Structures are given as structure tokens and as C-alpha cells.
């Protein structure tokens, strides 16, 4: 945690991370940081929490007078994404953060909850992704951002999250194209359906992160949020455009995956039909010598050709010619 002002980062003697849940030092550190903020006009406090305990959340809620229902939402790692800010830009924003694992083609989801007040910003992170070190460095080196107070933290967090959405959606789109090529090349048709289902699941992860933010994205793109200052509106419009682009990519990938699934199923059925026809053709060919052999295996007494020297080769020739004619007919009709 720290205190930020347009002039830079205000040094504090007790403002550093705590590790042990319920550490009595936390209360002292919070009081010092809040006191430093109130002494320095135009400054704001940023406190970052990683998977806090309920004791820590209650301590933060008491120090910054946070709404109980919002605290409950922020403490829930499965909370739906939302941006619930009033006309002054104060309230709670819950942002899903995404990462793409190249080795397994999996999409990993984390969560960042952000409390915004007139003089404070509090981030609550759940999950192994969404590290804020880069955002903190960006804020410390940018006087322009710091002049906008807690809203600068909101912009930086949202910008980083949306950049992650773009990267992940592009990676998933590349996987969809590879799967499409494999499906229509009719390679490993039996495993294509499993691959498509996995891709649909990853696409759903992106949709869950982006869909709840689309209304806000439209407002950002049109400049309809009154709490955004004129200087930051182009940057928030860029965020809105990127969110809408990701939403379009997710919709396109979902439609394409559904089409691929139908095509894969149809190709699999077609392949099964081809296999059945081949089996049926070979069974029909094999039925000819089986039938002839069955007739001669009935041990009739009066079969003249049995006593002729040409009987055996003629019967074999008839069976061979019949099999060849059937094979030619099936080959010509496309069954073989």
C-alpha cells in the first residue's frame, strides 16, 4: 500500500505489505497511510490485497467505510464481473483477468475487485494471475495518471485486463483456425469433436469475463460516463473499443465452433457410412464362394461334375469370376 500524489509517491514508514493474516501491525500501517493522505492535499491511498482473510477484509472495510454488500462481493472469487460506479466514479468494479497457457491451450481466470472512493483505491486480487506490479510502476512513473487520483488506478487496472482479453482471444482464435483446418482436412475426425468442445469451453471463459462489461464498453466508446474527465475520455474510449472487439471475436469464434461441430459430426457420420458400405460390399463378395461351397458341401449323390476332371477348376473359376465382377461393380459405384 502507498500514498500517491500528482508530485509523486509520498514516503511512509509503515506502508508495506503484510504477510500474516490478522497481524496487529496492519491497523497501525493503515492509520499511518490514511493520516499521510489527509495531510497531503490532492493525494490518494492505494491498498492492494491478495486473497485476504475475512479479518483483513473487515479491517479494510472499517478503515475506509466500505459498504458491507460490496465487501461481500469483493471477497467472493466467483463473483460476476461488473462495474458499479456512481456519477462521481465511486463504488465497486469487479474485473476478470485472463491468461493463456500456450502448452495446454487453456484459459486461466482470475479476479480483481476495485473499490474507488474520493481519496482511496483498494484492489482485492483472487487467483494466481493479475499481478499489479506493472500497474504500480506505471502509476509511480506517470504524473499525468496520478493527477486523476483513484480513477487512475481504475483506468490502469482496466487497461491491463482488456489487453489481456485481446491477447487471449487472439490466441483462442488461432486455435479455432487450426481446428477448422484439421476438421475440413478430415484428419482425426473422431478427436475433432473433443477438441471443439474444449475450445468452446475456453471461449466461454472469455465470454464470462467480457459480456457483463459490454454496456460499460458502449458507454466508454460513446463518452457517456460523466465521472471520466475530458483528458481521459480518449483512453477509456480505446478500452471500450477493445472490449467490443473482443466481444465480436468471441461471438465469431463461437459461431465458427458451432459450425465446425456440426460439420465434424456430419463428416463422422459420412465416414461411418463409407465404412458400412465397404463392409457390406466385402460381405457380398464373400457370400458368393460361401454359397457355392455350401451347395457342394451338402453331399448330394447325383452331382455329375463331381466325377469329372474339369469340375473342380470350373467351380473355382466361376467363384473367382463372380467375385471379380462384384468387386468391379462395387468399385464403380463408389462403395469400395
Secondary structure, DSSP 4 states (H G I P E B T S, - for coil): -EEEETTEEEP-SS-S---STT-THHHHHHHHHHHHHHHSTT-EEEEEEES--HHHHHHHHHHHT--HHHHHHHH-TTPPPEEEE-TTS-EEEEEEEEEEETTTTEEEEEEEEEEE-SSEEEEEEESS----HHHHHHHHT-HHHHTTTHHHHHHHHHHHHHHHHHHHHHHHHHHHHHHHHHHHTT-SHHHHHHHHHHHHHHHHHHHHHHGGGHHHHHHHHHT--TTS-HHHHHHHHHHHHHHHHHHHHHHHHHHHHHHHHHHHHHHHHHHHHHHHHHHHHHHHHHHHHHHHHHHHTT--S--GGGGSTTHHHHHHHHHHHHHHHHHHHHHHHT--
